[in-house]
Amino acid sequence: MSPVLEKDAKRVHRALESDGDESMVLLSREALKRIARWLDAETQGREVVVTQGLREVSPTEAAAVLGMSRAQVRKLMDGGKLPFRMVGTHHRIRADAIRAWLEIEDARQEAAMASLMALQNELGLTE
């Protein structure tokens, strides 16, 4: 962790030790960007998963994060859609690769839904 983030963490913990429902804390821009991403995800109804010290996960852990079976994660890995590396005989998937796949999948689903809605309108199947 960067020294800036360490200072930010100490400030946040000190603020949480005080009473009251609200606190004011001076934070670095780096910390604010991280908090903004977390809050944005929460407000969009997305699940936020925080791992402590795990920049890489096993296929089983990736499956839990992605909400799919381990076998499906292995298919994504074998198909080159989810990059991984080998550590001895174990597969490891970077957390940022999981995030990137989720972003691509979200965009693909949105495009498919838009296409489906356009087809529905074209066929006059709207209510």
C-alpha positions as CSV (number, residue, x, y, z in Angstrom):
1,M,0.0,0.0,0.0
2,S,1.2,3.4,-0.8
3,P,2.2,5.8,2.0
4,V,-0.6,8.2,0.9
5,L,-3.2,5.4,1.3
6,E,-1.7,4.4,4.7
7,K,-2.2,8.0,5.9
8,D,-5.8,8.0,4.5
9,A,-6.6,4.7,6.3
10,K,-5.3,6.1,9.6
11,R,-7.5,9.3,9.1
12,V,-10.6,7.2,8.4
13,H,-10.0,5.0,11.4
14,R,-9.6,8.0,13.7
15,A,-12.8,9.5,12.3
16,L,-14.7,6.3,12.9
17,E,-13.5,6.2,16.6
18,S,-15.5,9.5,17.2
19,D,-19.2,9.5,18.0
20,G,-21.9,10.6,15.6
21,D,-23.4,9.5,12.3
22,E,-21.2,11.8,10.1
23,S,-17.5,12.6,10.0
24,M,-15.3,14.9,7.9
25,V,-12.1,13.4,6.7
26,L,-9.4,14.9,4.4
27,L,-8.5,12.2,1.9
28,S,-6.1,12.0,-1.0
29,R,-7.4,12.0,-4.6
30,E,-6.3,8.3,-5.0
31,A,-8.5,7.3,-2.0
32,L,-11.4,9.3,-3.2
33,K,-11.3,7.6,-6.6
34,R,-11.4,4.2,-5.0
35,I,-14.3,5.2,-2.8
36,A,-16.1,6.7,-5.8
37,R,-15.8,3.4,-7.7
38,W,-17.2,1.5,-4.8
39,L,-20.1,3.9,-4.2
40,D,-20.9,4.0,-8.0
41,A,-21.0,0.2,-8.1
42,E,-23.3,0.1,-5.0
43,T,-25.7,2.7,-6.4
44,Q,-25.9,0.8,-9.6
45,G,-27.0,-2.3,-7.7
46,R,-23.8,-4.1,-8.4
47,E,-22.2,-6.4,-5.8
48,V,-18.9,-5.1,-4.4
49,V,-16.4,-7.7,-3.4
50,V,-13.4,-6.7,-1.4
51,T,-10.5,-9.0,-1.0
52,Q,-7.8,-8.5,1.5
53,G,-4.4,-9.2,0.1
54,L,-5.6,-11.2,-2.8
55,R,-4.7,-9.8,-6.1
56,E,-5.0,-13.2,-7.7
57,V,-7.7,-15.8,-7.0
58,S,-8.2,-19.5,-7.8
59,P,-10.9,-20.6,-10.3
60,T,-13.1,-21.6,-7.4
61,E,-12.8,-18.1,-5.9
62,A,-13.4,-16.5,-9.3
63,A,-16.5,-18.6,-9.7
64,A,-17.9,-17.3,-6.4
65,V,-17.2,-13.7,-7.5
66,L,-18.7,-14.2,-10.9
67,G,-21.7,-16.1,-9.7
68,M,-21.0,-19.1,-11.9
69,S,-19.7,-22.6,-11.6
70,R,-16.0,-23.4,-11.5
71,A,-16.4,-25.4,-14.7
72,Q,-17.8,-22.3,-16.5
73,V,-14.8,-20.3,-15.2
74,R,-12.5,-23.0,-16.6
75,K,-14.3,-22.7,-20.0
76,L,-13.7,-19.0,-20.0
77,M,-10.0,-19.6,-19.2
78,D,-9.6,-22.3,-21.8
79,G,-11.3,-20.1,-24.4
80,G,-8.9,-17.2,-23.7
81,K,-11.7,-15.0,-22.4
82,L,-10.3,-15.0,-18.9
83,P,-6.5,-14.7,-18.7
84,F,-4.7,-16.7,-16.0
85,R,-1.2,-17.8,-15.0
86,M,0.1,-21.0,-13.6
87,V,1.7,-21.1,-10.2
88,G,3.2,-24.6,-10.1
89,T,0.1,-26.7,-10.9
90,H,-2.4,-24.1,-9.8
91,H,-4.3,-21.7,-11.9
92,R,-4.4,-18.0,-10.7
93,I,-6.6,-15.3,-12.1
94,R,-5.9,-11.7,-11.6
95,A,-8.7,-9.7,-9.9
96,D,-8.4,-7.0,-12.6
97,A,-8.9,-9.7,-15.3
98,I,-12.2,-10.6,-13.6
99,R,-13.2,-6.9,-13.5
100,A,-12.4,-6.5,-17.2
101,W,-14.4,-9.6,-18.1
102,L,-17.4,-8.3,-16.1
103,E,-17.2,-5.0,-17.9
104,I,-17.1,-6.7,-21.3
105,E,-19.9,-9.0,-20.4
106,D,-22.1,-6.1,-19.1
107,A,-21.5,-4.3,-22.4
108,R,-22.4,-7.4,-24.4
109,Q,-25.6,-7.9,-22.4
110,E,-26.6,-4.3,-22.8
111,A,-26.0,-4.5,-26.6
112,A,-28.0,-7.7,-26.8
113,M,-30.9,-6.2,-24.9
114,A,-30.9,-3.1,-27.1
115,S,-30.9,-5.3,-30.2
116,L,-33.8,-7.3,-28.7
117,M,-35.8,-4.2,-27.9
118,A,-35.2,-2.8,-31.4
119,L,-36.5,-6.1,-33.0
120,Q,-39.5,-6.0,-30.7
121,N,-40.3,-2.5,-31.8
122,E,-39.7,-3.4,-35.5
123,L,-42.2,-6.3,-35.2
124,G,-44.7,-4.2,-33.4
125,L,-44.7,-6.3,-30.3
126,T,-44.7,-3.3,-27.9
127,E,-47.6,-2.7,-25.6
